């Protein structure tokens, strides 16, 4: 059976890549992925053939991986974080009826909500939502509704894609929605370049977050009504009795 691994590589460094991910890539004849992710992973697998495509060519990338697998190659399609969380596992399966002889296996990875949370402390110890602010495929009205529902439900929230050159004011807009349901001093945090060179983190309030400069390499965390700042760490209690 021809095989395509869809591999979550986590933040992209070897320490946070699972043994299953490393095994799948080692078994593969070729690695396929977004150009930046190939640049992160290629040095870890010297000599391995790579095929990369730029951003906004996700379907072409998935189709190329399936075509290579159909052509008798074992292929690793890599995704940052987890392949099933804003990753390529979904499109690969959507295309898979066109390639019925290709066996697909998804290899999980550490998504940014989890790796970023570990940097900040323990912000997601209770119920939480993950919401992307990218409106490339989701209308802003839908994103705003989801933010409002998460805010009203007092969820902790991990926010992906909080800003870009074309979406410079989206985090401010998101905070304005959340401020209808959350207090201005709600504990928040941001982590940039998680697990990579230049990693930075900061704990703040929701009001401070509203005016913060972030980019597409930043993951944002908004606490619930119980989240605390403990010595610079973002901590959300679950309700255990602490004597």
C-alpha positions as CSV (number, residue, x, y, z in Angstrom):
1,X,0.0,0.0,0.0
2,X,1.3,3.4,-0.9
3,X,1.7,5.6,2.2
4,X,1.4,9.3,3.1
5,X,2.2,10.4,6.6
6,X,0.7,13.8,7.6
7,X,3.1,14.8,10.4
8,X,2.7,17.3,13.1
9,X,6.2,18.6,13.9
10,X,5.3,20.8,16.9
11,X,7.3,24.0,17.1
12,X,9.8,22.6,14.7
13,X,12.7,21.8,17.0
14,X,13.9,18.3,17.7
15,X,13.2,18.4,21.4
16,X,9.5,18.9,20.9
17,X,9.1,16.5,18.0
18,X,7.6,13.1,18.9
19,X,9.5,9.9,18.2
20,X,6.6,8.8,16.0
21,X,7.1,12.0,13.9
22,X,10.9,11.4,13.6
23,X,10.2,7.7,12.7
24,X,7.7,8.6,10.0
25,X,10.0,11.2,8.4
26,X,13.0,8.8,8.5
27,X,10.9,6.2,6.8
28,X,9.8,8.6,4.0
29,X,11.4,9.1,0.7
30,X,10.5,12.8,0.5
31,X,9.3,15.6,2.9
32,X,6.6,17.9,1.6
33,X,5.7,21.2,3.3
34,X,5.4,24.9,3.5
35,X,8.7,26.5,2.7
36,X,9.4,27.8,6.3
37,X,8.6,24.5,7.9
38,X,10.9,22.7,5.4
39,X,13.7,25.1,6.4
40,X,13.1,24.2,10.1
41,X,13.1,20.4,9.6
42,X,15.5,19.8,6.7
43,X,18.7,20.2,8.8
44,X,17.4,17.5,11.1
45,X,17.2,15.0,8.2
46,X,20.2,15.7,6.0
47,X,20.1,14.2,2.6
48,X,16.3,13.7,2.6
49,X,14.6,15.0,-0.6
50,X,12.3,17.9,0.1
51,X,9.4,19.6,-1.9
52,X,8.1,22.9,-0.6
53,X,5.5,25.4,-1.6
54,X,4.8,28.9,-0.4
55,X,1.9,30.1,1.7
56,X,-1.6,30.1,0.1
57,X,-0.7,27.0,-2.0
58,X,-2.0,24.5,0.6
59,X,-4.2,22.5,-1.8
60,X,-1.4,22.3,-4.4
61,X,0.9,21.0,-1.6
62,X,-1.6,18.3,-0.5
63,X,-2.2,17.2,-4.0
64,X,1.5,17.0,-4.7
65,X,2.1,14.9,-1.6
66,X,-0.7,12.5,-2.7
67,X,0.6,12.3,-6.2
68,X,4.1,11.4,-5.0
69,X,2.7,8.8,-2.7
70,X,0.6,7.3,-5.6
71,X,3.9,7.2,-7.5
72,X,5.3,4.5,-5.1
73,X,7.0,7.0,-2.7
74,X,6.5,7.1,1.0
75,X,5.8,10.7,1.7
76,X,5.9,12.9,4.9
77,X,3.7,16.0,4.6
78,X,4.8,18.1,7.5
79,X,2.7,20.7,9.4
80,X,3.7,22.9,12.3
81,X,2.1,22.1,15.6
82,X,-0.5,19.3,15.1
83,X,-1.5,18.3,11.6
84,X,-5.2,18.2,12.5
85,X,-5.3,21.7,14.2
86,X,-5.4,24.2,11.4
87,X,-3.1,21.8,9.6
88,X,-3.2,19.8,6.4
89,X,-4.8,16.5,7.6
90,X,-8.3,17.8,6.7
91,X,-7.5,18.8,3.1
92,X,-5.5,15.6,2.5
93,X,-8.5,13.5,3.5
94,X,-10.8,15.7,1.4
95,X,-8.6,15.0,-1.6
96,X,-8.1,11.3,-0.8
97,X,-11.0,9.9,-2.8
98,X,-9.0,10.9,-5.9
99,X,-6.1,8.7,-4.7
100,X,-7.8,5.5,-3.4
101,X,-4.6,3.5,-3.3
102,X,-2.8,5.8,-0.9
103,X,-2.8,4.9,2.8
104,X,-2.9,8.0,5.0
105,X,-1.6,8.1,8.5
106,X,-1.8,11.2,10.7
107,X,1.0,11.7,13.2
108,X,0.1,14.1,16.0
109,X,2.2,17.0,17.2
110,X,2.3,19.6,19.9
111,X,0.0,22.5,18.8
112,X,0.9,26.1,19.7
113,X,-1.9,26.3,22.3
114,X,-0.1,23.6,24.3
115,X,3.6,24.5,23.7
116,X,2.8,28.2,24.3
117,X,0.8,27.4,27.4
118,X,3.9,25.6,28.8
119,X,6.0,28.7,28.3
120,X,3.5,30.9,30.2
121,X,2.8,28.5,33.0
122,X,-0.6,26.8,33.2
123,X,-3.2,28.9,31.5
124,X,-5.3,26.1,30.0
125,X,-5.9,23.9,33.1
126,X,-9.6,24.3,32.8
127,X,-12.0,24.4,29.8
128,X,-10.7,26.4,26.8
129,X,-11.3,27.4,23.2
130,X,-8.9,27.8,20.3
131,X,-9.9,30.5,17.8
132,X,-8.0,31.8,14.8
133,X,-8.3,35.4,13.8
134,X,-7.4,34.7,10.2
135,X,-10.4,35.6,7.9
136,X,-8.9,34.1,4.7
137,X,-11.4,31.3,4.9
138,X,-13.6,32.2,7.8
139,X,-15.7,35.4,7.7
140,X,-14.9,37.9,10.4
141,X,-18.6,37.9,11.5
142,X,-18.2,34.2,12.3
143,X,-14.9,34.8,14.1
144,X,-16.5,37.6,16.1
145,X,-19.5,35.3,17.1
146,X,-17.1,32.6,18.3
147,X,-15.1,35.1,20.3
148,X,-18.4,36.4,21.9
149,X,-19.6,32.9,22.7
150,X,-16.2,32.0,24.3
151,X,-16.2,35.2,26.2
152,X,-19.7,34.8,27.5
153,X,-19.0,31.2,28.5
154,X,-15.9,32.3,30.5
155,X,-13.6,30.1,28.6
156,X,-9.9,30.5,28.5
157,X,-9.0,31.2,24.9
158,X,-5.9,30.5,22.8
159,X,-5.8,32.8,19.8
160,X,-4.0,31.8,16.6
161,X,-3.0,34.1,13.8
162,X,-3.6,37.3,15.8
163,X,-2.2,39.7,13.3
164,X,-0.4,40.1,10.0
165,X,0.5,42.9,7.6
166,X,-3.0,42.8,6.2
167,X,-4.7,42.3,9.6
168,X,-2.9,44.7,11.8
169,X,-5.9,45.7,13.9
170,X,-7.6,42.3,14.3
171,X,-6.3,41.6,17.8
172,X,-7.6,45.0,19.0
173,X,-11.0,44.1,17.4
174,X,-11.0,40.7,19.1
175,X,-10.2,42.3,22.5
176,X,-13.0,44.8,22.0
177,X,-15.4,41.8,21.6
178,X,-14.0,40.0,24.7
179,X,-14.1,43.2,26.8
180,X,-17.9,43.0,26.6
181,X,-17.8,39.8,28.7
182,X,-14.4,39.9,30.5
183,X,-12.9,42.4,33.0
184,X,-10.2,44.7,31.9
185,X,-7.7,43.1,34.4
186,X,-8.3,39.6,33.0
187,X,-4.9,37.9,33.0
188,X,-3.6,37.3,29.4
189,X,-0.3,36.2,27.9
190,X,1.5,36.2,24.6
191,X,4.3,33.9,23.3
192,X,6.3,34.6,20.1
193,X,8.5,32.1,18.3
194,X,7.5,29.2,20.6
195,X,10.3,26.7,20.9
196,X,12.5,28.6,18.4
197,X,15.4,31.0,18.5
198,X,14.2,34.4,19.9
199,X,11.3,33.0,21.9
200,X,9.7,35.7,24.0
201,X,6.8,35.7,26.4
202,X,4.8,38.2,28.4
203,X,1.9,38.2,30.9
204,X,-0.4,41.2,30.8
205,X,-4.0,42.2,31.3
206,X,-6.7,42.1,28.7
207,X,-6.7,45.9,28.5
208,X,-2.9,45.9,27.9
209,X,-3.3,43.2,25.3
210,X,-5.7,45.3,23.3
211,X,-2.8,47.7,22.4
212,X,-0.1,45.1,22.1
213,X,1.9,44.7,18.9
214,X,1.9,41.0,17.7
215,X,2.5,39.1,14.5
216,X,1.7,35.8,12.9
217,X,4.4,34.1,14.9
218,X,2.6,35.0,18.1
219,X,0.1,32.9,20.0
220,X,-2.2,34.8,22.4
221,X,-3.8,33.5,25.6
222,X,-6.8,35.1,27.3
223,X,-7.7,33.8,30.8
224,X,-11.0,33.2,32.4
225,X,-12.4,34.9,35.5
226,X,-10.3,32.7,37.8
227,X,-6.9,33.0,35.9
228,X,-4.1,34.4,38.1
229,X,-0.7,36.0,37.6
230,X,1.5,34.1,39.9
231,X,5.1,35.4,39.9
232,X,4.8,36.3,36.3
233,X,3.2,33.0,35.3
234,X,-0.3,32.7,33.9
235,X,-2.2,30.1,35.9
236,X,-5.9,29.0,35.6
237,X,-7.1,27.0,38.7
238,X,-9.3,24.0,38.0
239,X,-10.7,24.0,41.5
240,X,-8.5,21.7,43.5
241,X,-8.3,22.5,47.2
242,X,-4.9,24.0,48.0
243,X,-4.3,23.8,51.7
